[in-house]
Amino acid sequence: MMGTGAERIIARHEPRQKLAHDFETDIITERDDEGVAHIKELTGGIGADSVLECVGTPQAMR
């Protein structure tokens, strides 16, 4: 049987960082190539299995 829920959550949106910290979520502050590099570092070079865009900025949509 497959587990439910996320094994790991990585948050980037600054207003959500306090909430993320309260839930022991990894937080990154970098964007673009630096953000991708940090996520790969956190995930052992694999990257994210799934990504949710929950802010709605044009940059996040790209």
mmCIF file of the N, C-alpha and C atoms, coordinates in Angstrom:
data_MODEL
# 
_entry.id   MODEL 
# 
loop_
_atom_site.group_PDB 
_atom_site.id 
_atom_site.type_symbol 
_atom_site.label_atom_id 
_atom_site.label_alt_id 
_atom_site.label_comp_id 
_atom_site.label_asym_id 
_atom_site.label_entity_id 
_atom_site.label_seq_id 
_atom_site.pdbx_PDB_ins_code 
_atom_site.Cartn_x 
_atom_site.Cartn_y 
_atom_site.Cartn_z 
_atom_site.occupancy 
_atom_site.B_iso_or_equiv 
_atom_site.pdbx_formal_charge 
_atom_site.auth_seq_id 
_atom_site.auth_comp_id 
_atom_site.auth_asym_id 
_atom_site.auth_atom_id 
_atom_site.pdbx_PDB_model_num 
ATOM 1   N N  . MET A 1 1  ? 0.841  -1.166 0.000   1.00 0.00 ? 1  MET A N  1 
ATOM 2   C CA . MET A 1 1  ? 0.000  0.000  0.000   1.00 0.00 ? 1  MET A CA 1 
ATOM 3   C C  . MET A 1 1  ? 0.893  1.238  0.000   1.00 0.00 ? 1  MET A C  1 
ATOM 4   N N  . MET A 1 2  ? 0.536  2.206  -0.817  1.00 0.00 ? 2  MET A N  1 
ATOM 5   C CA . MET A 1 2  ? 1.308  3.440  -0.900  1.00 0.00 ? 2  MET A CA 1 
ATOM 6   C C  . MET A 1 2  ? 0.981  4.345  0.281   1.00 0.00 ? 2  MET A C  1 
ATOM 7   N N  . GLY A 1 3  ? 1.975  5.087  0.731   1.00 0.00 ? 3  GLY A N  1 
ATOM 8   C CA . GLY A 1 3  ? 1.760  6.044  1.806   1.00 0.00 ? 3  GLY A CA 1 
ATOM 9   C C  . GLY A 1 3  ? 0.971  7.245  1.314   1.00 0.00 ? 3  GLY A C  1 
ATOM 10  N N  . THR A 1 4  ? 0.486  8.026  2.227   1.00 0.00 ? 4  THR A N  1 
ATOM 11  C CA . THR A 1 4  ? -0.242 9.230  1.860   1.00 0.00 ? 4  THR A CA 1 
ATOM 12  C C  . THR A 1 4  ? 0.522  10.441 2.340   1.00 0.00 ? 4  THR A C  1 
ATOM 13  N N  . GLY A 1 5  ? 0.337  11.524 1.662   1.00 0.00 ? 5  GLY A N  1 
ATOM 14  C CA . GLY A 1 5  ? 1.002  12.759 2.052   1.00 0.00 ? 5  GLY A CA 1 
ATOM 15  C C  . GLY A 1 5  ? 2.398  12.874 1.468   1.00 0.00 ? 5  GLY A C  1 
ATOM 16  N N  . ALA A 1 6  ? 2.973  14.032 1.642   1.00 0.00 ? 6  ALA A N  1 
ATOM 17  C CA . ALA A 1 6  ? 4.307  14.311 1.121   1.00 0.00 ? 6  ALA A CA 1 
ATOM 18  C C  . ALA A 1 6  ? 5.373  13.841 2.093   1.00 0.00 ? 6  ALA A C  1 
ATOM 19  N N  . GLU A 1 7  ? 6.448  13.307 1.544   1.00 0.00 ? 7  GLU A N  1 
ATOM 20  C CA . GLU A 1 7  ? 7.595  12.951 2.383   1.00 0.00 ? 7  GLU A CA 1 
ATOM 21  C C  . GLU A 1 7  ? 8.358  14.201 2.792   1.00 0.00 ? 7  GLU A C  1 
ATOM 22  N N  . ARG A 1 8  ? 8.380  15.175 1.887   1.00 0.00 ? 8  ARG A N  1 
ATOM 23  C CA . ARG A 1 8  ? 9.139  16.395 2.136   1.00 0.00 ? 8  ARG A CA 1 
ATOM 24  C C  . ARG A 1 8  ? 8.447  17.545 1.425   1.00 0.00 ? 8  ARG A C  1 
ATOM 25  N N  . ILE A 1 9  ? 8.415  18.696 2.068   1.00 0.00 ? 9  ILE A N  1 
ATOM 26  C CA . ILE A 1 9  ? 7.861  19.900 1.458   1.00 0.00 ? 9  ILE A CA 1 
ATOM 27  C C  . ILE A 1 9  ? 8.954  20.962 1.472   1.00 0.00 ? 9  ILE A C  1 
ATOM 28  N N  . ILE A 1 10 ? 9.111  21.636 0.337   1.00 0.00 ? 10 ILE A N  1 
ATOM 29  C CA . ILE A 1 10 ? 10.078 22.720 0.224   1.00 0.00 ? 10 ILE A CA 1 
ATOM 30  C C  . ILE A 1 10 ? 9.294  23.977 -0.142  1.00 0.00 ? 10 ILE A C  1 
ATOM 31  N N  . ALA A 1 11 ? 9.378  24.999 0.680   1.00 0.00 ? 11 ALA A N  1 
ATOM 32  C CA . ALA A 1 11 ? 8.642  26.247 0.454   1.00 0.00 ? 11 ALA A CA 1 
ATOM 33  C C  . ALA A 1 11 ? 9.608  27.349 0.052   1.00 0.00 ? 11 ALA A C  1 
ATOM 34  N N  . ARG A 1 12 ? 9.129  28.269 -0.805  1.00 0.00 ? 12 ARG A N  1 
ATOM 35  C CA . ARG A 1 12 ? 9.958  29.383 -1.209  1.00 0.00 ? 12 ARG A CA 1 
ATOM 36  C C  . ARG A 1 12 ? 9.293  30.732 -0.969  1.00 0.00 ? 12 ARG A C  1 
ATOM 37  N N  . HIS A 1 13 ? 7.991  30.809 -1.003  1.00 0.00 ? 13 HIS A N  1 
ATOM 38  C CA . HIS A 1 13 ? 7.283  32.083 -0.920  1.00 0.00 ? 13 HIS A CA 1 
ATOM 39  C C  . HIS A 1 13 ? 7.468  32.706 0.462   1.00 0.00 ? 13 HIS A C  1 
ATOM 40  N N  . GLU A 1 14 ? 8.059  33.892 0.507   1.00 0.00 ? 14 GLU A N  1 
ATOM 41  C CA . GLU A 1 14 ? 8.460  34.507 1.777   1.00 0.00 ? 14 GLU A CA 1 
ATOM 42  C C  . GLU A 1 14 ? 7.338  34.645 2.808   1.00 0.00 ? 14 GLU A C  1 
ATOM 43  N N  . PRO A 1 15 ? 6.140  35.118 2.448   1.00 0.00 ? 15 PRO A N  1 
ATOM 44  C CA . PRO A 1 15 ? 5.096  35.235 3.475   1.00 0.00 ? 15 PRO A CA 1 
ATOM 45  C C  . PRO A 1 15 ? 4.692  33.901 4.091   1.00 0.00 ? 15 PRO A C  1 
ATOM 46  N N  . ARG A 1 16 ? 4.996  32.795 3.424   1.00 0.00 ? 16 ARG A N  1 
ATOM 47  C CA . ARG A 1 16 ? 4.619  31.477 3.944   1.00 0.00 ? 16 ARG A CA 1 
ATOM 48  C C  . ARG A 1 16 ? 5.735  30.814 4.752   1.00 0.00 ? 16 ARG A C  1 
ATOM 49  N N  . GLN A 1 17 ? 6.879  31.463 4.832   1.00 0.00 ? 17 GLN A N  1 
ATOM 50  C CA . GLN A 1 17 ? 8.032  30.816 5.460   1.00 0.00 ? 17 GLN A CA 1 
ATOM 51  C C  . GLN A 1 17 ? 7.843  30.554 6.946   1.00 0.00 ? 17 GLN A C  1 
ATOM 52  N N  . LYS A 1 18 ? 7.169  31.435 7.680   1.00 0.00 ? 18 LYS A N  1 
ATOM 53  C CA . LYS A 1 18 ? 6.957  31.178 9.099   1.00 0.00 ? 18 LYS A CA 1 
ATOM 54  C C  . LYS A 1 18 ? 6.076  29.949 9.281   1.00 0.00 ? 18 LYS A C  1 
ATOM 55  N N  . LEU A 1 19 ? 5.009  29.862 8.515   1.00 0.00 ? 19 LEU A N  1 
ATOM 56  C CA . LEU A 1 19 ? 4.134  28.693 8.583   1.00 0.00 ? 19 LEU A CA 1 
ATOM 57  C C  . LEU A 1 19 ? 4.916  27.436 8.194   1.00 0.00 ? 19 LEU A C  1 
ATOM 58  N N  . ALA A 1 20 ? 5.719  27.528 7.145   1.00 0.00 ? 20 ALA A N  1 
ATOM 59  C CA . ALA A 1 20 ? 6.526  26.389 6.717   1.00 0.00 ? 20 ALA A CA 1 
ATOM 60  C C  . ALA A 1 20 ? 7.486  25.964 7.824   1.00 0.00 ? 20 ALA A C  1 
ATOM 61  N N  . HIS A 1 21 ? 8.103  26.936 8.488   1.00 0.00 ? 21 HIS A N  1 
ATOM 62  C CA . HIS A 1 21 ? 9.030  26.636 9.574   1.00 0.00 ? 21 HIS A CA 1 
ATOM 63  C C  . HIS A 1 21 ? 8.315  25.899 10.706  1.00 0.00 ? 21 HIS A C  1 
ATOM 64  N N  . ASP A 1 22 ? 7.088  26.311 11.004  1.00 0.00 ? 22 ASP A N  1 
ATOM 65  C CA . ASP A 1 22 ? 6.314  25.666 12.072  1.00 0.00 ? 22 ASP A CA 1 
ATOM 66  C C  . ASP A 1 22 ? 6.040  24.189 11.771  1.00 0.00 ? 22 ASP A C  1 
ATOM 67  N N  . PHE A 1 23 ? 6.011  23.824 10.496  1.00 0.00 ? 23 PHE A N  1 
ATOM 68  C CA . PHE A 1 23 ? 5.746  22.441 10.098  1.00 0.00 ? 23 PHE A CA 1 
ATOM 69  C C  . PHE A 1 23 ? 7.018  21.699 9.689   1.00 0.00 ? 23 PHE A C  1 
ATOM 70  N N  . GLU A 1 24 ? 8.187  22.224 10.076  1.00 0.00 ? 24 GLU A N  1 
ATOM 71  C CA . GLU A 1 24 ? 9.479  21.610 9.775   1.00 0.00 ? 24 GLU A CA 1 
ATOM 72  C C  . GLU A 1 24 ? 9.666  21.377 8.278   1.00 0.00 ? 24 GLU A C  1 
ATOM 73  N N  . THR A 1 25 ? 9.257  22.366 7.499   1.00 0.00 ? 25 THR A N  1 
ATOM 74  C CA . THR A 1 25 ? 9.385  22.340 6.049   1.00 0.00 ? 25 THR A CA 1 
ATOM 75  C C  . THR A 1 25 ? 10.716 22.955 5.662   1.00 0.00 ? 25 THR A C  1 
ATOM 76  N N  . ASP A 1 26 ? 11.359 22.406 4.637   1.00 0.00 ? 26 ASP A N  1 
ATOM 77  C CA . ASP A 1 26 ? 12.569 23.040 4.124   1.00 0.00 ? 26 ASP A CA 1 
ATOM 78  C C  . ASP A 1 26 ? 12.191 24.342 3.437   1.00 0.00 ? 26 ASP A C  1 
ATOM 79  N N  . ILE A 1 27 ? 13.017 25.355 3.605   1.00 0.00 ? 27 ILE A N  1 
ATOM 80  C CA . ILE A 1 27 ? 12.755 26.668 3.026   1.00 0.00 ? 27 ILE A CA 1 
ATOM 81  C C  . ILE A 1 27 ? 13.939 27.053 2.152   1.00 0.00 ? 27 ILE A C  1 
ATOM 82  N N  . ILE A 1 28 ? 13.640 27.515 0.929   1.00 0.00 ? 28 ILE A N  1 
ATOM 83  C CA . ILE A 1 28 ? 14.684 28.080 0.089   1.00 0.00 ? 28 ILE A CA 1 
ATOM 84  C C  . ILE A 1 28 ? 14.313 29.518 -0.208  1.00 0.00 ? 28 ILE A C  1 
ATOM 85  N N  . THR A 1 29 ? 15.300 30.355 -0.408  1.00 0.00 ? 29 THR A N  1 
ATOM 86  C CA . THR A 1 29 ? 15.042 31.757 -0.716  1.00 0.00 ? 29 THR A CA 1 
ATOM 87  C C  . THR A 1 29 ? 15.521 32.117 -2.117  1.00 0.00 ? 29 THR A C  1 
ATOM 88  N N  . GLU A 1 30 ? 16.287 31.252 -2.738  1.00 0.00 ? 30 GLU A N  1 
ATOM 89  C CA . GLU A 1 30 ? 16.831 31.528 -4.060  1.00 0.00 ? 30 GLU A CA 1 
ATOM 90  C C  . GLU A 1 30 ? 15.756 31.355 -5.138  1.00 0.00 ? 30 GLU A C  1 
ATOM 91  N N  . ARG A 1 31 ? 15.999 31.980 -6.270  1.00 0.00 ? 31 ARG A N  1 
ATOM 92  C CA . ARG A 1 31 ? 15.131 31.849 -7.446  1.00 0.00 ? 31 ARG A CA 1 
ATOM 93  C C  . ARG A 1 31 ? 15.962 31.369 -8.635  1.00 0.00 ? 31 ARG A C  1 
ATOM 94  N N  . ASP A 1 32 ? 15.265 31.031 -9.707  1.00 0.00 ? 32 ASP A N  1 
ATOM 95  C CA . ASP A 1 32 ? 15.878 30.684 -10.981 1.00 0.00 ? 32 ASP A CA 1 
ATOM 96  C C  . ASP A 1 32 ? 16.908 29.561 -10.811 1.00 0.00 ? 32 ASP A C  1 
ATOM 97  N N  . ASP A 1 33 ? 18.065 29.671 -11.473 1.00 0.00 ? 33 ASP A N  1 
ATOM 98  C CA . ASP A 1 33 ? 19.054 28.583 -11.450 1.00 0.00 ? 33 ASP A CA 1 
ATOM 99  C C  . ASP A 1 33 ? 19.553 28.282 -10.036 1.00 0.00 ? 33 ASP A C  1 
ATOM 100 N N  . GLU A 1 34 ? 19.701 29.328 -9.212  1.00 0.00 ? 34 GLU A N  1 
ATOM 101 C CA . GLU A 1 34 ? 20.151 29.100 -7.833  1.00 0.00 ? 34 GLU A CA 1 
ATOM 102 C C  . GLU A 1 34 ? 19.107 28.318 -7.043  1.00 0.00 ? 34 GLU A C  1 
ATOM 103 N N  . GLY A 1 35 ? 17.829 28.616 -7.254  1.00 0.00 ? 35 GLY A N  1 
ATOM 104 C CA . GLY A 1 35 ? 16.759 27.880 -6.591  1.00 0.00 ? 35 GLY A CA 1 
ATOM 105 C C  . GLY A 1 35 ? 16.724 26.423 -7.022  1.00 0.00 ? 35 GLY A C  1 
ATOM 106 N N  . VAL A 1 36 ? 16.885 26.190 -8.311  1.00 0.00 ? 36 VAL A N  1 
ATOM 107 C CA . VAL A 1 36 ? 16.918 24.814 -8.826  1.00 0.00 ? 36 VAL A CA 1 
ATOM 108 C C  . VAL A 1 36 ? 18.089 24.063 -8.214  1.00 0.00 ? 36 VAL A C  1 
ATOM 109 N N  . ALA A 1 37 ? 19.254 24.691 -8.164  1.00 0.00 ? 37 ALA A N  1 
ATOM 110 C CA . ALA A 1 37 ? 20.431 24.046 -7.588  1.00 0.00 ? 37 ALA A CA 1 
ATOM 111 C C  . ALA A 1 37 ? 20.205 23.691 -6.118  1.00 0.00 ? 37 ALA A C  1 
ATOM 112 N N  . HIS A 1 38 ? 19.569 24.579 -5.370  1.00 0.00 ? 38 HIS A N  1 
ATOM 113 C CA . HIS A 1 38 ? 19.321 24.329 -3.944  1.00 0.00 ? 38 HIS A CA 1 
ATOM 114 C C  . HIS A 1 38 ? 18.339 23.163 -3.772  1.00 0.00 ? 38 HIS A C  1 
ATOM 115 N N  . ILE A 1 39 ? 17.297 23.126 -4.591  1.00 0.00 ? 39 ILE A N  1 
ATOM 116 C CA . ILE A 1 39 ? 16.344 22.020 -4.520  1.00 0.00 ? 39 ILE A CA 1 
ATOM 117 C C  . ILE A 1 39 ? 17.026 20.700 -4.856  1.00 0.00 ? 39 ILE A C  1 
ATOM 118 N N  . LYS A 1 40 ? 17.874 20.704 -5.869  1.00 0.00 ? 40 LYS A N  1 
ATOM 119 C CA . LYS A 1 40 ? 18.597 19.473 -6.207  1.00 0.00 ? 40 LYS A CA 1 
ATOM 120 C C  . LYS A 1 40 ? 19.524 19.055 -5.069  1.00 0.00 ? 40 LYS A C  1 
ATOM 121 N N  . GLU A 1 41 ? 20.139 20.023 -4.398  1.00 0.00 ? 41 GLU A N  1 
ATOM 122 C CA . GLU A 1 41 ? 20.988 19.718 -3.249  1.00 0.00 ? 41 GLU A CA 1 
ATOM 123 C C  . GLU A 1 41 ? 20.166 19.064 -2.135  1.00 0.00 ? 41 GLU A C  1 
ATOM 124 N N  . LEU A 1 42 ? 18.981 19.620 -1.872  1.00 0.00 ? 42 LEU A N  1 
ATOM 125 C CA . LEU A 1 42 ? 18.122 19.079 -0.818  1.00 0.00 ? 42 LEU A CA 1 
ATOM 126 C C  . LEU A 1 42 ? 17.590 17.688 -1.144  1.00 0.00 ? 42 LEU A C  1 
ATOM 127 N N  . THR A 1 43 ? 17.470 17.376 -2.440  1.00 0.00 ? 43 THR A N  1 
ATOM 128 C CA . THR A 1 43 ? 16.863 16.109 -2.851  1.00 0.00 ? 43 THR A CA 1 
ATOM 129 C C  . THR A 1 43 ? 17.874 15.115 -3.409  1.00 0.00 ? 43 THR A C  1 
ATOM 130 N N  . GLY A 1 44 ? 19.142 15.302 -3.076  1.00 0.00 ? 44 GLY A N  1 
ATOM 131 C CA . GLY A 1 44 ? 20.166 14.362 -3.533  1.00 0.00 ? 44 GLY A CA 1 
ATOM 132 C C  . GLY A 1 44 ? 20.343 14.338 -5.042  1.00 0.00 ? 44 GLY A C  1 
ATOM 133 N N  . GLY A 1 45 ? 20.114 15.477 -5.702  1.00 0.00 ? 45 GLY A N  1 
ATOM 134 C CA . GLY A 1 45 ? 20.311 15.587 -7.138  1.00 0.00 ? 45 GLY A CA 1 
ATOM 135 C C  . GLY A 1 45 ? 19.112 15.175 -7.972  1.00 0.00 ? 45 GLY A C  1 
ATOM 136 N N  . ILE A 1 46 ? 18.049 14.722 -7.337  1.00 0.00 ? 46 ILE A N  1 
ATOM 137 C CA . ILE A 1 46 ? 16.886 14.217 -8.076  1.00 0.00 ? 46 ILE A CA 1 
ATOM 138 C C  . ILE A 1 46 ? 15.956 15.340 -8.521  1.00 0.00 ? 46 ILE A C  1 
ATOM 139 N N  . GLY A 1 47 ? 15.716 16.300 -7.673  1.00 0.00 ? 47 GLY A N  1 
ATOM 140 C CA . GLY A 1 47 ? 14.734 17.340 -7.966  1.00 0.00 ? 47 GLY A CA 1 
ATOM 141 C C  . GLY A 1 47 ? 13.386 16.969 -7.380  1.00 0.00 ? 47 GLY A C  1 
ATOM 142 N N  . ALA A 1 48 ? 12.398 17.775 -7.665  1.00 0.00 ? 48 ALA A N  1 
ATOM 143 C CA . ALA A 1 48 ? 11.055 17.577 -7.099  1.00 0.00 ? 48 ALA A CA 1 
ATOM 144 C C  . ALA A 1 48 ? 10.256 16.578 -7.923  1.00 0.00 ? 48 ALA A C  1 
ATOM 145 N N  . ASP A 1 49 ? 9.533  15.687 -7.244  1.00 0.00 ? 49 ASP A N  1 
ATOM 146 C CA . ASP A 1 49 ? 8.615  14.777 -7.925  1.00 0.00 ? 49 ASP A CA 1 
ATOM 147 C C  . ASP A 1 49 ? 7.381  15.525 -8.415  1.00 0.00 ? 49 ASP A C  1 
ATOM 148 N N  . SER A 1 50 ? 6.914  16.457 -7.631  1.00 0.00 ? 50 SER A N  1 
ATOM 149 C CA . SER A 1 50 ? 5.732  17.261 -7.959  1.00 0.00 ? 50 SER A CA 1 
ATOM 150 C C  . SER A 1 50 ? 5.963  18.681 -7.484  1.00 0.00 ? 50 SER A C  1 
ATOM 151 N N  . VAL A 1 51 ? 5.368  19.616 -8.202  1.00 0.00 ? 51 VAL A N  1 
ATOM 152 C CA . VAL A 1 51 ? 5.485  21.022 -7.837  1.00 0.00 ? 51 VAL A CA 1 
ATOM 153 C C  . VAL A 1 51 ? 4.102  21.637 -7.888  1.00 0.00 ? 51 VAL A C  1 
ATOM 154 N N  . LEU A 1 52 ? 3.755  22.395 -6.863  1.00 0.00 ? 52 LEU A N  1 
ATOM 155 C CA . LEU A 1 52 ? 2.489  23.114 -6.829  1.00 0.00 ? 52 LEU A CA 1 
ATOM 156 C C  . LEU A 1 52 ? 2.765  24.607 -6.894  1.00 0.00 ? 52 LEU A C  1 
ATOM 157 N N  . GLU A 1 53 ? 2.139  25.300 -7.810  1.00 0.00 ? 53 GLU A N  1 
ATOM 158 C CA . GLU A 1 53 ? 2.244  26.750 -7.913  1.00 0.00 ? 53 GLU A CA 1 
ATOM 159 C C  . GLU A 1 53 ? 1.063  27.314 -7.134  1.00 0.00 ? 53 GLU A C  1 
ATOM 160 N N  . CYS A 1 54 ? 1.334  27.897 -5.988  1.00 0.00 ? 54 CYS A N  1 
ATOM 161 C CA . CYS A 1 54 ? 0.259  28.355 -5.101  1.00 0.00 ? 54 CYS A CA 1 
ATOM 162 C C  . CYS A 1 54 ? 0.277  29.860 -4.886  1.00 0.00 ? 54 CYS A C  1 
ATOM 163 N N  . VAL A 1 55 ? 1.082  30.585 -5.642  1.00 0.00 ? 55 VAL A N  1 
ATOM 164 C CA . VAL A 1 55 ? 1.207  32.016 -5.438  1.00 0.00 ? 55 VAL A CA 1 
ATOM 165 C C  . VAL A 1 55 ? 0.595  32.786 -6.606  1.00 0.00 ? 55 VAL A C  1 
ATOM 166 N N  . GLY A 1 56 ? 0.853  32.373 -7.826  1.00 0.00 ? 56 GLY A N  1 
ATOM 167 C CA . GLY A 1 56 ? 0.247  32.981 -8.988  1.00 0.00 ? 56 GLY A CA 1 
ATOM 168 C C  . GLY A 1 56 ? 1.057  34.067 -9.676  1.00 0.00 ? 56 GLY A C  1 
ATOM 169 N N  . THR A 1 57 ? 2.321  34.248 -9.334  1.00 0.00 ? 57 THR A N  1 
ATOM 170 C CA . THR A 1 57 ? 3.123  35.241 -10.010 1.00 0.00 ? 57 THR A CA 1 
ATOM 171 C C  . THR A 1 57 ? 3.531  34.728 -11.396 1.00 0.00 ? 57 THR A C  1 
ATOM 172 N N  . PRO A 1 58 ? 3.710  35.614 -12.371 1.00 0.00 ? 58 PRO A N  1 
ATOM 173 C CA . PRO A 1 58 ? 4.128  35.173 -13.704 1.00 0.00 ? 58 PRO A CA 1 
ATOM 174 C C  . PRO A 1 58 ? 5.427  34.375 -13.681 1.00 0.00 ? 58 PRO A C  1 
ATOM 175 N N  . GLN A 1 59 ? 6.390  34.794 -12.853 1.00 0.00 ? 59 GLN A N  1 
ATOM 176 C CA . GLN A 1 59 ? 7.667  34.084 -12.772 1.00 0.00 ? 59 GLN A CA 1 
ATOM 177 C C  . GLN A 1 59 ? 7.467  32.666 -12.267 1.00 0.00 ? 59 GLN A C  1 
ATOM 178 N N  . ALA A 1 60 ? 6.605  32.489 -11.268 1.00 0.00 ? 60 ALA A N  1 
ATOM 179 C CA . ALA A 1 60 ? 6.353  31.142 -10.745 1.00 0.00 ? 60 ALA A CA 1 
ATOM 180 C C  . ALA A 1 60 ? 5.666  30.272 -11.784 1.00 0.00 ? 60 ALA A C  1 
ATOM 181 N N  . MET A 1 61 ? 4.815  30.843 -12.601 1.00 0.00 ? 61 MET A N  1 
ATOM 182 C CA . MET A 1 61 ? 4.118  30.080 -13.639 1.00 0.00 ? 61 MET A CA 1 
ATOM 183 C C  . MET A 1 61 ? 5.078  29.573 -14.704 1.00 0.00 ? 61 MET A C  1 
ATOM 184 N N  . ARG A 1 62 ? 6.143  30.344 -14.974 1.00 0.00 ? 62 ARG A N  1 
ATOM 185 C CA . ARG A 1 62 ? 7.130  29.922 -15.983 1.00 0.00 ? 62 ARG A CA 1 
ATOM 186 C C  . ARG A 1 62 ? 7.930  28.770 -15.435 1.00 0.00 ? 62 ARG A C  1 
# 
